[in-house]
Each structure stands twice: as structure tokens, then as C-alpha cells.
Amino acid sequence: MPTATRLFDLAYLQQETAPGFPMFSYKDGANWVAVSNTEFIERVNQVSKGLIAHGVQVGEKVALISENRIEWNVLDFAIQQIGAVVVAIYPNISESDYSFIFNHAEIKNCIVSSKKLYTKITSIRDSCPLLEHIFSLDIEEDIPHWQSFVADGASITDEQLETLRNAVGTESLASIIYTSGTTGNPKGVMLAHRNLLADTMSSEYSFPVGRGDRALSFLPVCHAYERVFQYVYMYKGLTIFFAQSIDTIGEDFKSVRPHIFSAVPRVLEKVYEKIIATGEKLTGFKRKIFFWSLRVGEQYTLENRSWWYAIKLSIARKLVFSKWREALGGDIKGVASGSAALQERLIRLYMAAGIPIYEGYGLTEAGPCIAVNCFKRGMKIGTVGLPLINIEIKLAEDGEILTKGENNMLGYYKNEEATAEVLKDGWLYTGDIGQWVDGKFLKIVDRKKEMFKTSGGKYIVPQQLESKIVESSFIEQVMVIGESRKFPAALIVPNYVNLLEWSKNSAPSLAKLSKIEFLNHPEVRQQIESELNRINQNFGNWEQIKKFAIIPNEMTIETGELTPTLKMKRKIILQKYEKEVEAIYNT
């Protein structure tokens, strides 16, 4: 069987093994429109010729800024197969980050999806002297459309394109992905075809799906995590359906009935919150059954289940959890969760509902996936599973996770110093602290740089505390603080909706207050404090949260507190809430 040595080979490989198979599907009005592998390749080749005619050179970096849509994938392969480099950029980063990336990568040509993004990039044009052209995927008046350069490709012969395609090797640079990071300027992760293909092949064995199955895609494909998943879908012969938007996910699940999708924990948390909100509206016997089923689900284990528990689980699945599966389309074989830790309680609940959760771990620099829980090779709730096939993992003396494999990046673009810090003797130093469970399952403890000591010299591991605290239905987000302070404390974003629901019975008069007054009311603060006291019992006295401050608004990417992969920018959050932090420690 032929193999892929360059990423764009995946499309040709699928065409060879299953000609005419629907590779993608997208919504056009009320209908789903299928795009076969043959049609996809034709589009890719047309765009490649257009890029050549437009003057794009081998090794040139081309910026691609778009939400998930068929055009993104067409451009991804079209740029790669002429030897140019895809600079995949998030559609929701700051203008200062755009300026840095454009100048650092020496971007001449940029393709955006919409008028909104066109306006945003145009606004930084004066600070990006090398930027020559901005094209839009959407048709907008007075905005250059991408088909204008595609049309010019009619002058390019098949032989000219084939010559460039044949010159691309497996070691050729395919893409630069700028990791926003939690501090400093973004770093450009250089990934060769070999790196991304190696991770694709290492990952595919763990996927519980096969040819003809359906995948729903809604995470940004510019993120290495979703991107490699799409490459795996292509390799395994799935049809990739593009969700219309994050707001239509529920409708898309019912329409597509996917067998698999990838998500970040926040998405799975929001799905769960909607389910709980529905349960809260129930009354009488139905309400009792609903919450009894939740308690049964929270006790779910992968092994050693008693016959009595099996009976209770069967009842809960029939009466309640079957509706959870239907909400995700009813045909789900697996949900991949990554980018951050998913609450252990939620994993148990989803799996009790018959929705297999494949929690994994990786980082862009590793192409990105390096470990995963899967039913084929082994699972352990509370860990990120086993190292992927052909990928080595070991722990340094201080617990830092090191990984080695063909998937590891070439380095950071134009940043030898940063590269030397993380690539040593073939090993990638991840910056994450881990430990082995049962001698083989990897557990993520925290970010090495995010662990801190209190003034008393005690180590605090924020992620362990945070992941437990957000299990509370009354706490939406939390950031643990206390470096060089007397004790650990927390900045808390309460779950306003759930607290309002709680107040209907416990303190009805509070519902009349404004959101700010409500969240800062002594009775609400007392409820949150009682939650913290309950959770604190899971930890040693030195690491228990002693005080907290309430932050009324959710931390988001748009407000600058989260990275595009939803990691907290701790330094920025500390600066933004400096008064609240000082109030904690000075009262």
C-alpha cells in the first residue's frame, strides 16, 4: 500500500484507495454539501497554480487566518505542495500579536476569511512593511477576493506544478504555528511534513473509528491538535463535517450524528452545564431519578464494578444517560479531550453515559500529541494515558516530562536560544511536570513554571487545586495565587446562573440585586466559602485556599486573560486584578 511522505499526500492516498469518497461536508443554507477527494484535489491544484502565478516562492511564508471551513483545508495543501509554508494564525488574537507574527515571519501574502478580519489586518498594515496583499475568502465589495489570484493560475501548466510538488520532501518545512504562550511574544514552532505525519501515524491507532465514519470539526484547525486530528480523519477515510459555528453545535450534532469529535474541556463542561440546567427544571420523581443517575455516574470505574452497580448503571443509562448520547447525535464512538485537564468527575459521568472520553496530552512543539487514554491500549481515569506508538516519554529528576520521536519540531523560527532550551540530545523538554501511575500511565501534575512556593517555603501546585475547585457547580473559573505570600488564595469567577438558581430557595431576595451586588453579597460569598472549605479537605493544610476574591466576569481570550487554547495568562491576570490580590493579603 502506498504511504504518505508529505502531508498533502494524504488526499492523493485517499483518492487512490477510495476514489470519489466524500472527504468533507459543509452546510450551505439548509443542506450539507459533500466534497469528494477527487474534487478536493482539483481545487487544491487550482489554488496551487494561482499561488504560483501570483509569485509565491518556495519557502515563502503565507498567512492563513480563518475559522474552520473547506477553503482552509484547500489552502493548507495548496500552499504546502508548491513548497511554501503555511503560517496558521488564530482569528481571535490581539493586533499586537498579529503585528509581531507578520513581521517575524516576513509575511507578504495573507488570506483571511471575512471582512471583519480583513479590516483588522488592514489596521496593522502600517506596522507590517513587508505585507503586500490581503485576500478574503468571503465575497465583499471593494475587498480583494482570493479567486482573483486563483483565476491567474490558468497560465500555469500541470508540469510546472508537478515539478514544484516533487521537490517537496518529507523534511521540508510545512508549517509554522505561533504559540501565544502565557508570557512574552509568541514563538514560531517549525513543523516539517515528517513531524506532523509522524504524529498522525502515531495517533491513528488509538482512534475508535474507521472508513466511512463521520467526524464533526469545530475546534480551530489552526491549532495543531485539531489539525492533526483532521489529518488522521483523512488517513483513516472519515468524512469531516464542519460545524457551522460554536452556537450551532447542538443542531449540528443532531444533523451529522458524528462518530467522533475533538474538544477542549471547556466545551465538555458547557455541554454538561446545559444538561444539568435541564435537570434542575424537572420536578417530582423525574428530578429524583435524574440526580440519582448523576450520583451513579460519579461512581463509575473502568474495572471492578459490582453486579449491583452494573444494575444501577443500566437503569441510569436507560432512563437518563441515553438522552445524553442522543444530544451528541446518538452514534458517538469517542470524544477526544485535550489542551487542558478535564475534571475527573466529568470523565466518569460521560463514560457512565456511554460516551467514551479519550483524554490525551501534548504540545504544539511535539506535533502535538504524545500520550492518550484509549480502549485499545489501556485507560486510567485521572491520567492522560500511555505514550503513543513510536513516541518515547521519560521524566527528568525534577519530574519534567521529556519526549522523543519523529514528531518533535525542528525548532523555533529565528530563535536558536529558545530552541536550545527545550531541545537537548533529541529530547523535547515540555515544561510540564508529570508522574507515572501504575508504572505506565502518565499523569500531568502542573506546569513547571507555574508551581510556586509560599513565603513559608511550601510548594503549591496550582493546577491540582484548580481542577478540583472547578468541580463545584458554583465556581466557573479559578486561578490559585500565593507565590512568596503567606498562604495560597484564589481569584474566583462564580457560576452566576447556578448561584441564581440556588438563591431561589436559599435567599429569594437576592435575585433582585444587580449581578455585581449579588456576587458580592455576604450570603453568596458564604456559599462559595463553604464550597472551598469542602474542597480544601482534599488537600494538606499548607495548600488549602485560605482567602479568595470574586471576579464578576469570565476570563476570556478577547479580554486578554486566556490564550487561544484557553490557558490562563497568569501574569496578565495578576496585573489586571492587582488590587484584589493586595486586598486578600493586606486584610
Secondary structure as UniProt FT lines:
FT   TURN            7..8
FT   HELIX           9..17
FT   TURN            19..20
FT   STRAND          22..28
FT   TURN            29..30
FT   STRAND          31..36
FT   HELIX           37..54
FT   TURN            58..59
FT   STRAND          61..65
FT   HELIX           70..80
FT   TURN            81..83
FT   STRAND          85..89
FT   TURN            91..92
FT   HELIX           95..104
FT   TURN            105..106
FT   STRAND          109..112
FT   HELIX           115..122
FT   TURN            123..124
FT   HELIX           125..127
FT   TURN            129..130
FT   STRAND          133..136
FT   TURN            141..142
FT   HELIX           147..151
FT   HELIX           152..155
FT   HELIX           158..167
FT   TURN            170..171
FT   STRAND          173..179
FT   STRAND          187..192
FT   HELIX           193..204
FT   TURN            205..206
FT   TURN            211..212
FT   STRAND          214..217
FT   TURN            221..222
FT   HELIX           224..236
FT   STRAND          239..242
FT   HELIX           246..248
FT   HELIX           249..256
FT   STRAND          260..263
FT   HELIX           265..280
FT   HELIX           284..298
FT   HELIX           307..316
FT   HELIX           317..321
FT   HELIX           322..327
FT   TURN            328..329
FT   STRAND          334..337
FT   HELIX           344..352
FT   TURN            353..354
FT   STRAND          357..362
FT   HELIX           364..366
FT   STRAND          369..372
FT   TURN            375..377
FT   TURN            381..382
FT   STRAND          386..387
FT   TURN            389..390
FT   STRAND          392..395
FT   TURN            397..398
FT   STRAND          400..404
FT   TURN            406..407
FT   STRAND          411..412
FT   TURN            413..414
FT   HELIX           416..422
FT   STRAND          423..424
FT   TURN            425..426
FT   STRAND          427..437
FT   TURN            438..440
FT   STRAND          441..447
FT   TURN            448..450
FT   STRAND          452..453
FT   TURN            455..456
FT   STRAND          459..460
FT   HELIX           462..469
FT   TURN            470..471
FT   TURN            473..474
FT   STRAND          475..481
FT   TURN            483..484
FT   STRAND          489..494
FT   HELIX           496..506
FT   HELIX           508..512
FT   HELIX           515..519
FT   HELIX           522..536
FT   TURN            537..538
FT   HELIX           541..543
FT   STRAND          547..550
FT   TURN            557..560
FT   TURN            564..565
FT   HELIX           570..576
FT   HELIX           578..585
//
